[in-house]
């Protein structure tokens, strides 16, 4: 996985079913707006035994 930096207000699109990561840190927050055409769920994959994305 690659890590890219985007500016505030930037539109970011992920393919359906892709594991996503965010840029929040212990000192910096992140805000998401999810737009979807079907039900979705959030899974914290690193808590389910999968490694955290780098």
TIVOSE-853575 format. One record per residue (C-alpha): residue number from 1; residue in three letters; z, x, y. Coordinates in steps of 0.2 Angstrom, whole numbers, plus 5000, padded with zeros to 4 digits. Example, Ala and Ser with C-alpha at 12.3 -4.5 7.8 and 13.67 -1.06 7.14 Angstrom:
residues 2
{1; 'ALA'; {5039; 5062; 4978}}
{2; 'SER'; {5036; 5068; 4995}}
This chain:
residues 54
{1; 'UNK'; {5000; 5000; 5000}}
{2; 'UNK'; {4996; 5006; 5017}}
{3; 'UNK'; {5007; 5003; 5032}}
{4; 'UNK'; {4999; 4998; 5048}}
{5; 'UNK'; {5007; 4995; 5065}}
{6; 'UNK'; {5001; 4980; 5076}}
{7; 'UNK'; {5005; 4975; 5093}}
{8; 'UNK'; {5015; 4960; 5097}}
{9; 'UNK'; {5004; 4944; 5097}}
{10; 'UNK'; {4992; 4952; 5085}}
{11; 'UNK'; {4985; 4940; 5072}}
{12; 'UNK'; {4987; 4947; 5054}}
{13; 'UNK'; {4979; 4939; 5039}}
{14; 'UNK'; {4984; 4942; 5021}}
{15; 'UNK'; {4974; 4936; 5005}}
{16; 'UNK'; {4983; 4922; 4995}}
{17; 'UNK'; {4996; 4929; 4983}}
{18; 'UNK'; {4997; 4946; 4991}}
{19; 'UNK'; {5014; 4954; 4992}}
{20; 'UNK'; {5018; 4957; 5011}}
{21; 'UNK'; {5030; 4967; 5020}}
{22; 'UNK'; {5036; 4966; 5038}}
{23; 'UNK'; {5041; 4979; 5052}}
{24; 'UNK'; {5059; 4973; 5055}}
{25; 'UNK'; {5072; 4987; 5054}}
{26; 'UNK'; {5090; 4988; 5056}}
{27; 'UNK'; {5088; 4988; 5075}}
{28; 'UNK'; {5071; 4979; 5078}}
{29; 'UNK'; {5068; 4961; 5073}}
{30; 'UNK'; {5051; 4953; 5068}}
{31; 'UNK'; {5045; 4935; 5071}}
{32; 'UNK'; {5033; 4926; 5059}}
{33; 'UNK'; {5022; 4911; 5061}}
{34; 'UNK'; {5016; 4905; 5044}}
{35; 'UNK'; {5000; 4894; 5044}}
{36; 'UNK'; {4995; 4888; 5027}}
{37; 'UNK'; {4985; 4874; 5019}}
{38; 'UNK'; {4997; 4872; 5004}}
{39; 'UNK'; {5016; 4874; 4999}}
{40; 'UNK'; {5022; 4891; 4999}}
{41; 'UNK'; {5038; 4900; 4995}}
{42; 'UNK'; {5046; 4917; 5000}}
{43; 'UNK'; {5052; 4929; 4986}}
{44; 'UNK'; {5062; 4945; 4990}}
{45; 'UNK'; {5053; 4955; 4978}}
{46; 'UNK'; {5064; 4970; 4979}}
{47; 'UNK'; {5078; 4959; 4974}}
{48; 'UNK'; {5069; 4953; 4959}}
{49; 'UNK'; {5067; 4970; 4952}}
{50; 'UNK'; {5050; 4975; 4960}}
{51; 'UNK'; {5050; 4990; 4972}}
{52; 'UNK'; {5050; 4988; 4990}}
{53; 'UNK'; {5033; 4991; 4998}}
{54; 'UNK'; {5032; 5007; 5007}}
